Amino acid sequence: MTLLRRSAPLLLLLALNATSRLAAQTVHVVESTADEKELLVRKTLPLEPGASTAKVRIQIDATMRMQTMDGFGASLTDSSASLIAHLSPEQRDALMHEVFAPDGPLGLTLLRQPIGASDFSAHGDYSYDDPVGAKSDPTLEQFSARADERYLFPLLREAEHLNPRLRVMGMPWSAPAWMKLNHSMRAGSLDDRNVDVYARYLARTVEAYSMQGVPLFALALQNEPMNENPSYPTQAMSPEQEAKLAATLVPMLKAAGRSPLLFGYEHNWNHLEYPEKLLSEAERLKPAGSPDLFAGISFHCYGGNESAQGAFLRSHPNTRLWFTECSAINSSPFAETFLWQAQHLLMGAPKYGARSVMLWNIALDSHGDPHNGGCDQCTGLITFEKHGGETQFKRTAGYYVLAQAAPYVHPGATHIGAVVAGSGSVMAEAYENEDGTDALLLLNLAPAAATIGVDIGAGKESFEYTLPAHALTTLTWGTPLPMVRDGLYRLAIQPAHGERLALEAAPHQSDLLERPLGDGANQLWTIHRLASGRFEIRNVGTAQALAVSSAGRLAALTLTGTQIAPLPLRIAADGLCIALSRTGGCSSAGAEGRLPGDVLLTPIAAAPGILTDK
């Protein structure tokens, strides 16, 4: 099989005059039912003045502000990626748009990526340092992410360009075999003498992802550290060792200018003693006065229930929580899976503080393959079915559960109050997006329809709607405001003569280089909104921060620790600008490449796709 590049259309990352999907005074409805009679059916309702008089009422309380959401998603495992890579170009393009584009209709905004092999690796066990002709590689001379360059990284880049709000987290199922006491990626534990080299391995992995144009939003140090199953890549890790690994890794990441969030635990609801001990050890090991080693704790669904998150928050009120894995199995009927995942994951996990809701594989075939040991009944969001020589797609219950939230509850949305009165069978969770739109998720657990009224703004406006039996319903309203969104951008200038150029960073150099538009990570910049209202802009390839010099010119700075370089951004009629001058609009570069005015953040070309030559 030969993989070739193909061109793709430009994607504008900021649409200032985009047509709103929410017309004024209109509520948009998307609905799916457990009996499959309705699957992502769309409707509209009028938003009326005054309070509702319905027996079952839901009061939206925007003054009750809870956690900020990071997204809804799943994993583009090696198995999922291999299936997608072997589709025809037309099928692959259509499926990638369906899964990742904001109008999808799935529109995932969060990906959780195994680092190296997991139980869903199409080509068996592998890590990013499998030494050839040697028993070990303590200097990491043979470190390479080449195993994932054939189809996984190209698909990740394409996903990010289809949805600029997409965030990617990474985590290993096992350290390289030579670092472990049993010298195998299956079962066993990390040799404590190799904590330092393993920390360097993980730091190199973060760097490798960035150089591929896929910066990691978050990193967990061990998937399911209490799981030592010998049938697939796993690794036992004690809370003490995980805390020690974090204390070793964090300074390395800071020195390299990388700042992914660190998630701790990454295992089931029913063993809270592990994250309790982990945070205690991390507090003991961190330098005095420094930030916490872990951003928070992440959970899976395979033991206990979501109320454990609430119990943990009561004892650790300042800890952030994420829900990051649950897989359905092929013996479970659609209705059973749909209602369980809707109740306990989509509604229940955020109710108890989770900032994300994530399922497992995006795609598997009808036999649950390719898999590398471990779960032989797991299903993906999409099942690939062969009919003759054609591949057809079957969307599973998990697909429809996530599709009710991912396109409508944006990364950065605030979880707000939604108080239900008059019913014990209707669940409600509400969100306020950063652009001013609102989303309300409702689940009717009853086997009969229920008419509900929703009051907005202390009863100043309302609407009524009849929820079908066993329905999961999303209602959205409001007109989105123009805003600067976090995501991937390219900095571009237009010389007086010739083609538009990109501003590129170079390692250990503050001057920006003017280069033809390309695909390299050094031409990609991430924008992150700061609490002050300004923005931090960092280069994906070099991790340097964009700053304004004393001469009023842009420069790339290497920052360490918690240093930041805040910049003002302005939305103007002709684009999104770094406001270096007081003039309006987005001006181009002056003569001889000088930058006296603003610099336009422009569309970036979609990542090179892949073609299969069979």
C-alpha positions as CSV (number, residue, x, y, z in Angstrom):
1,M,0.0,0.0,0.0
2,T,1.4,3.4,-1.0
3,L,0.3,6.5,0.8
4,L,0.2,9.8,-1.2
5,R,-0.6,13.3,-0.4
6,R,-3.6,15.1,-1.8
7,S,-4.6,18.7,-1.6
8,A,-7.6,19.8,0.4
9,P,-9.7,23.0,0.6
10,L,-8.8,25.9,2.8
11,L,-10.6,26.1,6.1
12,L,-11.4,29.5,7.6
13,L,-10.9,29.3,11.4
14,L,-12.8,32.5,12.3
15,A,-16.0,33.3,10.4
16,L,-17.0,36.8,11.4
17,N,-20.2,37.0,9.5
18,A,-21.3,33.3,9.6
19,T,-25.0,32.7,9.4
20,S,-26.2,31.7,12.9
21,R,-27.7,28.2,13.3
22,L,-30.0,29.8,15.9
23,A,-32.4,32.4,14.5
24,A,-33.6,35.0,17.0
25,Q,-36.5,33.9,19.2
26,T,-36.2,30.3,18.0
27,V,-35.4,27.2,19.9
28,H,-33.7,24.4,17.8
29,V,-34.4,20.8,18.8
30,V,-32.3,17.7,18.0
31,E,-33.7,14.4,19.3
32,S,-33.0,10.7,19.5
33,T,-35.1,7.9,21.1
34,A,-34.1,4.5,22.5
35,D,-36.5,2.7,20.1
36,E,-34.6,4.2,17.2
37,K,-37.7,5.8,15.7
38,E,-36.0,9.2,16.0
39,L,-32.3,9.5,15.4
40,L,-31.0,13.1,15.4
41,V,-34.3,14.4,14.2
42,R,-34.4,18.2,14.0
43,K,-37.3,20.5,14.9
44,T,-37.9,24.2,15.9
45,L,-40.0,25.8,18.6
46,P,-40.9,29.5,19.3
47,L,-39.4,31.2,22.3
48,E,-42.4,32.9,24.0
49,P,-42.4,35.8,26.5
50,G,-43.3,35.0,30.1
51,A,-43.1,31.9,32.3
52,S,-44.3,28.5,31.4
53,T,-47.5,27.0,32.9
54,A,-46.5,23.3,32.3
55,K,-46.8,20.8,35.1
56,V,-43.2,19.8,34.7
57,R,-41.0,22.9,34.7
58,I,-37.3,23.4,34.2
59,Q,-35.7,26.6,35.4
60,I,-32.5,27.7,33.7
61,D,-30.3,29.5,36.3
62,A,-27.3,31.1,34.7
63,T,-26.2,32.5,38.1
64,M,-25.5,28.9,39.2
65,R,-22.1,28.4,37.5
66,M,-20.2,25.2,37.8
67,Q,-17.3,23.6,35.8
68,T,-16.0,24.6,32.4
69,M,-16.4,21.9,29.8
70,D,-13.4,20.7,27.6
71,G,-15.5,18.6,25.2
72,F,-17.1,15.4,24.2
73,G,-15.2,12.7,22.3
74,A,-13.6,9.3,21.9
75,S,-10.4,7.7,20.7
76,L,-8.9,7.5,17.2
77,T,-7.1,4.3,18.2
78,D,-4.6,2.6,15.9
79,S,-7.4,0.1,15.1
80,S,-9.9,2.9,14.2
81,A,-7.3,4.8,12.2
82,S,-6.3,1.7,10.2
83,L,-9.9,1.1,9.2
84,I,-10.5,4.7,8.2
85,A,-7.2,4.8,6.3
86,H,-8.2,1.9,4.1
87,L,-11.5,3.5,2.9
88,S,-11.8,4.9,-0.6
89,P,-10.8,8.6,-0.6
90,E,-14.4,9.6,-1.1
91,Q,-15.7,7.5,1.8
92,R,-12.8,8.6,4.0
93,D,-13.4,12.3,3.4
94,A,-17.1,12.0,4.1
95,L,-16.6,10.0,7.3
96,M,-13.9,12.4,8.7
97,H,-16.3,15.3,8.0
98,E,-19.1,13.5,9.7
99,V,-17.1,12.6,12.8
100,F,-15.1,15.9,13.3
101,A,-16.6,18.9,11.5
102,P,-18.7,21.1,13.7
103,D,-21.7,20.4,11.5
104,G,-20.7,16.7,11.5
105,P,-23.4,15.7,12.6
106,L,-21.1,14.0,15.3
107,G,-18.7,16.9,15.6
108,L,-16.3,15.5,18.3
109,T,-14.3,18.1,20.1
110,L,-12.0,15.8,22.2
111,L,-9.7,12.9,21.3
112,R,-7.9,10.6,23.8
113,Q,-4.9,8.9,22.1
114,P,-3.0,5.8,23.2
115,I,0.8,6.5,23.1
116,G,2.1,3.3,21.5
117,A,0.1,0.1,21.7
118,S,-3.2,-0.6,23.4
119,D,-5.7,-3.4,23.2
120,F,-6.8,-1.8,19.9
121,S,-3.6,-1.7,17.9
122,A,-3.8,-3.0,14.4
123,H,-0.2,-4.0,14.2
124,G,0.4,-5.5,17.6
125,D,2.6,-4.3,20.5
126,Y,4.8,-1.3,19.9
127,S,6.2,1.8,21.7
128,Y,8.1,4.8,20.6
129,D,11.4,3.2,21.6
130,D,11.8,-0.4,20.7
131,P,15.6,-0.8,20.4
132,V,16.9,-2.8,17.5
133,G,19.9,-5.0,18.3
134,A,20.0,-3.8,21.9
135,K,18.4,-4.8,25.2
136,S,17.8,-1.3,26.3
137,D,18.1,2.3,25.2
138,P,18.7,4.5,28.3
139,T,19.7,7.5,26.2
140,L,16.6,7.2,24.0
141,E,18.8,7.2,20.8
142,Q,16.3,5.0,19.0
143,F,13.2,7.0,20.1
144,S,10.9,7.5,17.1
145,A,7.2,8.1,16.5
146,R,7.6,6.7,13.0
147,A,5.1,3.9,13.7
148,D,2.3,6.4,13.8
149,E,3.3,8.5,10.8
150,R,1.8,6.3,8.1
151,Y,-1.9,7.0,8.8
152,L,-2.5,8.0,12.5
153,F,-0.8,11.4,12.5
154,P,-2.2,12.4,9.1
155,L,-5.7,11.6,10.3
156,L,-5.2,13.5,13.5
157,R,-4.0,16.6,11.6
158,E,-7.0,16.3,9.3
159,A,-9.3,16.0,12.3
160,E,-7.8,19.2,13.9
161,H,-8.2,21.1,10.6
162,L,-11.8,20.0,10.2
163,N,-12.6,21.2,13.8
164,P,-10.1,23.8,15.1
165,R,-11.7,23.5,18.5
166,L,-10.6,19.8,18.8
167,R,-8.4,19.1,21.7
168,V,-6.1,16.0,21.9
169,M,-4.9,14.2,25.0
170,G,-2.4,11.3,25.1
171,M,-1.6,8.5,27.5
172,P,0.4,5.2,27.5
173,W,-1.0,1.8,28.2
174,S,2.6,0.6,28.9
175,A,6.2,1.8,29.0
176,P,8.6,0.3,26.5
177,A,9.2,-3.3,27.5
178,W,12.9,-2.7,28.3
179,M,11.9,-0.2,31.0
180,K,9.7,-2.7,32.9
181,L,10.6,-5.3,35.5
182,N,9.1,-8.2,33.4
183,H,10.6,-6.9,30.1
184,S,7.2,-7.1,28.4
185,M,4.6,-4.5,27.4
186,R,1.9,-6.9,28.8
187,A,1.3,-6.7,32.6
188,G,4.2,-6.0,34.9
189,S,5.3,-2.6,36.2
190,L,7.8,0.1,35.5
191,D,11.3,-0.5,37.1
192,D,11.6,2.3,39.6
193,R,15.2,2.8,38.5
194,N,13.8,3.9,35.1
195,V,11.4,6.7,36.3
196,D,13.8,9.3,35.0
197,V,14.3,7.8,31.5
198,Y,10.5,7.1,31.3
199,A,9.9,10.8,32.1
200,R,12.3,11.8,29.3
201,Y,10.4,9.3,27.0
202,L,7.1,11.0,27.8
203,A,8.6,14.5,27.3
204,R,9.9,13.4,23.9
205,T,6.5,12.1,23.1
206,V,4.9,15.4,23.8
207,E,7.5,17.0,21.6
208,A,6.9,14.4,18.8
209,Y,3.2,15.1,18.8
210,S,3.9,18.9,18.5
211,M,6.3,18.4,15.6
212,Q,3.6,16.4,13.9
213,G,1.3,19.5,14.2
214,V,-0.8,17.8,16.9
215,P,-0.1,19.7,20.2
216,L,-1.3,17.7,23.3
217,F,-3.9,19.5,25.4
218,A,-3.4,17.0,28.2
219,L,-1.3,14.0,29.2
220,A,-2.1,11.1,31.6
221,L,0.8,9.2,32.9
222,Q,-0.8,5.7,32.9
223,N,-4.0,4.3,31.5
224,E,-5.7,2.2,34.2
225,P,-2.8,1.9,36.7
226,M,-4.6,-0.8,38.7
227,N,-5.0,-3.0,35.6
228,E,-2.3,-5.7,35.0
229,N,-4.1,-7.8,32.5
230,P,-1.5,-10.0,30.6
231,S,-3.6,-10.4,27.5
232,Y,-2.8,-6.9,26.1
233,P,-0.4,-4.0,26.8
234,T,-1.0,-2.9,30.4
235,Q,1.2,-1.7,33.3
236,A,0.6,-1.5,37.0
237,M,1.6,1.7,38.7
238,S,1.3,2.6,42.3
239,P,0.1,6.1,43.4
240,E,3.6,6.7,44.8
241,Q,5.3,5.9,41.5
242,E,2.8,7.9,39.5
243,A,3.4,11.0,41.7
244,K,7.2,10.4,41.5
245,L,6.9,10.2,37.7
246,A,4.9,13.5,37.6
247,A,7.4,15.3,39.8
248,T,10.2,14.2,37.5
249,L,8.3,15.0,34.2
250,V,6.9,18.4,35.0
251,P,10.2,20.3,35.1
252,M,11.2,18.6,31.8
253,L,8.0,19.8,30.1
254,K,8.4,23.3,31.5
255,A,12.0,23.5,30.4
256,A,10.9,22.6,26.9
257,G,8.1,25.2,26.9
258,R,5.4,22.6,26.9
259,S,2.4,22.8,29.2
260,P,-0.1,19.9,28.7
261,L,-2.4,19.4,31.6
262,L,-1.5,16.3,33.6
263,F,-4.4,13.9,34.5
264,G,-4.0,11.6,37.4
265,Y,-5.5,8.1,38.1
266,E,-7.3,7.4,34.8
267,H,-9.3,4.5,36.1
268,N,-12.6,3.4,37.5
269,W,-15.1,5.1,39.9
270,N,-14.8,2.4,42.6
271,H,-11.3,2.9,43.9
272,L,-11.1,6.4,45.2
273,E,-8.3,5.4,47.6
274,Y,-5.9,5.5,44.6
275,P,-6.5,9.2,43.6
276,E,-6.7,10.1,47.3
277,K,-3.2,8.7,47.8
278,L,-1.9,10.1,44.5
279,L,-2.8,13.7,45.3
280,S,-1.4,13.3,48.8
281,E,1.9,12.1,47.4
282,A,2.0,14.7,44.7
283,E,1.5,17.5,47.3
284,R,4.4,16.1,49.3
285,L,6.7,16.0,46.3
286,K,6.0,19.3,44.6
287,P,8.3,22.2,45.4
288,A,7.0,24.7,47.9
289,G,5.0,27.4,46.3
290,S,4.7,25.7,42.9
291,P,1.5,24.7,41.1
292,D,0.0,21.3,41.7
293,L,1.6,18.5,39.7
294,F,-1.7,17.2,38.5
295,A,-4.4,19.3,36.9
296,G,-7.0,16.8,38.2
297,I,-8.3,13.3,38.2
298,S,-9.9,11.3,35.3
299,F,-12.3,8.4,35.6
300,H,-13.6,5.3,33.6
301,C,-16.9,3.5,33.9
302,Y,-16.0,-0.1,34.5
303,G,-16.6,-0.2,38.2
304,G,-18.7,1.9,40.6
305,N,-20.9,4.7,39.4
306,E,-20.7,8.4,38.6
307,S,-21.7,9.6,42.1
308,A,-18.2,8.7,43.2
309,Q,-17.0,11.8,41.4
310,G,-19.3,13.9,43.7
311,A,-17.9,12.1,46.7
312,F,-14.3,12.8,45.6
313,L,-15.2,16.5,44.9
314,R,-16.6,16.9,48.4
315,S,-13.3,15.9,49.9
316,H,-11.2,17.7,47.2
317,P,-13.3,20.7,46.2
318,N,-10.5,22.4,44.2
319,T,-9.7,19.4,42.1
320,R,-10.9,19.2,38.5
321,L,-12.4,16.0,37.1
322,W,-12.7,14.5,33.7
323,F,-14.6,11.4,32.4
324,T,-12.5,9.8,29.7
325,E,-13.5,6.2,28.8
326,C,-16.4,3.8,28.5
327,S,-17.1,1.2,25.9
328,A,-20.3,-0.6,25.0
329,I,-20.3,-4.3,24.2
330,N,-21.9,-6.0,21.2
331,S,-24.2,-8.2,23.3
332,S,-26.0,-5.1,24.7
333,P,-29.1,-4.0,22.8
334,F,-29.2,-0.5,21.3
335,A,-31.9,0.7,23.7
336,E,-30.2,-0.5,26.8
337,T,-26.8,1.0,25.8
338,F,-28.4,4.3,24.7
339,L,-30.3,4.8,28.0
340,W,-27.4,3.8,30.2
341,Q,-24.9,6.0,28.5
342,A,-27.3,8.9,28.3
343,Q,-28.2,8.6,32.0
344,H,-24.8,7.8,33.6
345,L,-22.4,9.4,31.2
346,L,-23.9,12.3,29.2
347,M,-26.1,13.5,32.0
348,G,-24.5,11.9,35.1
349,A,-20.8,12.5,34.6
350,P,-21.1,16.4,34.2
351,K,-23.7,16.4,37.0
352,Y,-21.0,15.2,39.3
353,G,-18.3,17.6,38.0
354,A,-16.8,16.0,34.9
355,R,-15.4,18.4,32.3
356,S,-15.6,15.8,29.5
357,V,-17.6,12.8,28.4
358,M,-15.6,10.3,26.3
359,L,-16.3,6.9,24.9
360,W,-13.7,4.4,23.5
361,N,-13.0,3.5,19.9
362,I,-14.4,5.7,17.1
363,A,-14.6,2.7,14.7
364,L,-14.3,-1.1,14.7
365,D,-15.5,-3.7,12.4
366,S,-18.5,-6.0,13.0
367,H,-16.3,-8.5,14.9
368,G,-14.8,-5.8,17.2
369,D,-11.6,-5.9,15.3
370,P,-8.8,-5.1,14.8
371,H,-7.9,-5.8,18.4
372,N,-4.7,-6.7,20.2
373,G,-6.0,-8.9,23.0
374,G,-8.2,-7.6,25.8
375,C,-11.8,-6.7,25.0
376,D,-13.2,-8.9,22.3
377,Q,-16.8,-7.6,22.7
378,C,-16.1,-3.8,22.5
379,T,-18.0,-1.7,19.9
380,G,-17.0,1.5,18.3
381,L,-19.1,4.6,17.7
382,I,-19.3,3.4,14.1
383,T,-19.2,-0.3,12.9
384,F,-17.6,-1.0,9.6
385,E,-19.6,-3.7,7.8
386,K,-18.5,-5.5,4.6
387,H,-21.3,-6.1,2.1
388,G,-19.7,-7.7,-1.0
389,G,-16.8,-5.5,-1.9
390,E,-18.3,-2.4,-0.2
391,T,-17.9,-1.0,3.3
392,Q,-21.0,0.3,4.9
393,F,-21.3,2.2,8.2
394,K,-23.6,1.4,11.1
395,R,-23.9,4.1,13.8
396,T,-24.2,2.6,17.3
397,A,-25.9,3.9,20.4
398,G,-22.8,5.7,21.6
399,Y,-22.6,7.7,18.4
400,Y,-26.1,9.1,18.9
401,V,-25.5,9.9,22.6
402,L,-22.4,11.9,21.8
403,A,-24.0,13.6,18.8
404,Q,-26.6,15.0,21.1
405,A,-23.9,17.1,22.9
406,A,-20.6,17.5,21.0
407,P,-21.8,20.0,18.3
408,Y,-23.8,22.0,20.8
409,V,-21.8,22.2,24.1
410,H,-18.6,23.8,22.9
411,P,-15.2,23.6,24.6
412,G,-15.1,26.4,27.1
413,A,-18.8,26.2,27.8
414,T,-19.9,26.8,31.4
415,H,-22.2,24.2,33.1
416,I,-25.1,26.2,34.6
417,G,-28.1,25.4,36.7
418,A,-31.2,23.5,35.3
419,V,-33.6,22.8,38.1
420,V,-36.4,20.3,37.4
421,A,-39.7,20.5,39.3
422,G,-42.7,18.2,39.0
423,S,-41.0,15.0,37.6
424,G,-38.7,12.4,38.9
425,S,-38.1,10.9,35.4
426,V,-36.7,13.9,33.5
427,M,-33.0,14.8,33.8
428,A,-31.7,18.2,32.7
429,E,-28.2,19.6,32.3
430,A,-27.7,23.1,30.9
431,Y,-24.7,24.9,29.4
432,E,-23.8,28.5,28.4
433,N,-21.3,28.7,25.5
434,E,-18.7,31.4,25.3
435,D,-20.4,32.9,22.2
436,G,-23.6,33.5,24.2
437,T,-25.6,30.6,23.0
438,D,-27.2,28.1,25.4
439,A,-27.7,24.3,25.2
440,L,-30.1,22.3,27.3
441,L,-29.8,18.4,27.4
442,L,-32.9,16.5,28.5
443,L,-33.4,12.8,29.1
444,N,-36.9,11.3,29.6
445,L,-36.3,8.0,31.5
446,A,-40.1,7.3,31.6
447,P,-41.8,4.8,29.1
448,A,-44.4,7.6,28.4
449,A,-44.2,11.0,26.8
450,A,-43.8,14.1,29.1
451,T,-44.7,17.7,28.4
452,I,-42.2,20.1,29.9
453,G,-41.9,23.9,30.2
454,V,-38.5,25.6,30.2
455,D,-38.2,29.0,31.9
456,I,-35.3,31.2,30.9
457,G,-34.1,34.4,32.5
458,A,-36.2,34.1,35.7
459,G,-39.3,33.4,33.7
460,K,-38.9,36.3,31.2
461,E,-39.0,33.8,28.3
462,S,-40.1,30.2,28.0
463,F,-41.1,27.4,25.7
464,E,-42.9,24.1,26.0
465,Y,-42.2,20.8,24.4
466,T,-43.4,17.2,24.7
467,L,-40.5,14.7,25.2
468,P,-41.2,11.3,23.6
469,A,-40.7,8.2,25.8
470,H,-37.1,7.3,26.4
471,A,-35.9,10.4,24.5
472,L,-32.6,12.2,24.6
473,T,-33.2,15.8,23.5
474,T,-31.0,18.8,22.9
475,L,-32.5,22.3,22.8
476,T,-30.4,25.3,21.8
477,W,-31.1,29.0,21.6
478,G,-29.4,32.4,21.3
479,T,-27.5,34.3,18.6
480,P,-23.7,33.6,18.6
481,L,-21.5,36.6,19.1
482,P,-18.2,37.1,17.1
483,M,-15.3,35.9,19.2
484,V,-11.8,34.7,19.1
485,R,-11.7,31.0,19.6
486,D,-8.9,28.8,20.9
487,G,-7.4,26.7,18.2
488,L,-4.8,26.4,15.5
489,Y,-3.9,29.4,13.3
490,R,-1.3,30.6,10.8
491,L,0.2,34.1,11.0
492,A,0.4,35.6,7.5
493,I,1.6,38.8,5.8
494,Q,0.9,40.1,2.4
495,P,4.0,41.7,0.8
496,A,3.5,44.6,-1.6
497,H,4.4,42.3,-4.4
498,G,4.1,38.5,-4.6
499,E,2.3,35.7,-2.8
500,R,1.1,35.8,0.8
501,L,3.8,34.6,3.2
502,A,3.7,32.8,6.6
503,L,5.6,33.9,9.7
504,E,7.6,30.9,10.9
505,A,9.4,30.4,14.2
506,A,12.9,28.9,14.3
507,P,14.4,27.1,17.4
508,H,16.6,29.3,19.6
509,Q,15.9,32.4,17.4
510,S,13.7,35.3,18.3
511,D,13.3,36.8,14.7
512,L,10.4,35.4,12.8
513,L,11.1,34.1,9.3
514,E,9.0,34.9,6.3
515,R,8.4,31.7,4.3
516,P,6.0,30.4,1.6
517,L,2.9,28.8,3.1
518,G,3.6,25.2,4.1
519,D,2.5,22.3,6.3
520,G,5.3,22.5,8.9
521,A,4.6,22.7,12.6
522,N,6.8,25.8,12.8
523,Q,4.1,27.7,10.8
524,L,1.3,26.7,13.2
525,W,0.4,28.7,16.2
526,T,-2.1,27.9,19.0
527,I,-4.3,30.6,20.6
528,H,-5.3,30.3,24.2
529,R,-7.6,32.8,26.0
530,L,-6.2,34.1,29.3
531,A,-8.3,35.1,32.3
532,S,-7.3,38.7,31.6
533,G,-9.1,38.7,28.3
534,R,-5.8,38.8,26.4
535,F,-4.4,35.8,24.5
536,E,-1.3,33.6,24.6
537,I,0.0,32.6,21.1
538,R,2.5,29.8,21.0
539,N,4.3,28.1,18.1
540,V,3.4,24.4,17.8
541,G,6.8,23.3,16.6
542,T,9.2,25.3,18.8
543,A,6.9,26.1,21.8
544,Q,8.0,29.7,21.6
545,A,5.6,32.4,22.6
546,L,4.7,35.3,20.3
547,A,5.5,38.7,21.9
548,V,5.9,42.3,20.9
549,S,9.4,43.7,21.2
550,S,10.2,47.2,22.5
551,A,10.4,48.3,18.9
552,G,6.8,47.3,18.3
553,R,7.7,44.2,16.2
554,L,6.7,40.6,16.7
555,A,9.2,38.2,18.1
556,A,9.3,34.6,19.3
557,L,10.4,34.1,22.9
558,T,11.5,31.0,24.7
559,L,9.7,31.1,28.1
560,T,10.1,28.8,31.0
561,G,8.0,27.8,34.0
562,T,4.7,29.7,34.2
563,Q,5.8,32.8,32.2
564,I,3.4,34.0,29.6
565,A,3.3,36.7,26.9
566,P,-0.2,38.1,26.7
567,L,-1.2,39.7,23.4
568,P,-4.3,41.8,22.5
569,L,-6.4,40.4,19.6
570,R,-9.0,42.4,17.7
571,I,-11.9,41.3,15.5
572,A,-12.2,43.6,12.6
573,A,-14.3,43.6,9.5
574,D,-11.6,41.9,7.4
575,G,-10.3,39.4,9.9
576,L,-8.7,38.6,13.2
577,C,-5.6,40.7,14.1
578,I,-2.8,41.0,16.6
579,A,-3.3,44.6,17.5
580,L,0.2,46.1,17.2
581,S,-1.1,49.5,16.2
582,R,-4.0,51.7,17.1
583,T,-5.3,51.8,13.6
584,G,-8.4,50.0,12.6
585,G,-8.6,46.9,10.3
586,C,-5.9,44.4,9.6
587,S,-3.0,45.9,7.8
588,S,-0.4,44.1,5.8
589,A,3.4,44.1,6.3
590,G,5.2,47.2,5.2
591,A,8.2,47.5,2.9
592,E,11.2,45.2,3.3
593,G,9.2,42.8,5.5
594,R,8.8,45.2,8.4
595,L,5.7,44.8,10.5
596,P,4.5,48.3,11.5
597,G,0.9,47.4,11.9
598,D,-1.3,44.5,12.5
599,V,-0.7,40.9,11.5
600,L,-3.6,38.9,10.1
601,L,-4.4,35.5,11.4
602,T,-5.5,33.7,8.3
603,P,-7.0,30.4,7.1
604,I,-4.8,27.4,7.2
605,A,-4.7,24.7,4.6
606,A,-6.3,21.5,5.7
607,A,-3.7,18.8,6.6
608,P,-2.5,16.6,3.8
609,G,-4.8,13.6,3.5
610,I,-3.9,10.1,2.5
611,L,-4.7,8.2,-0.6
612,T,-4.5,4.4,-0.9
613,D,-3.0,2.9,-4.0
614,K,-4.3,-0.6,-3.9
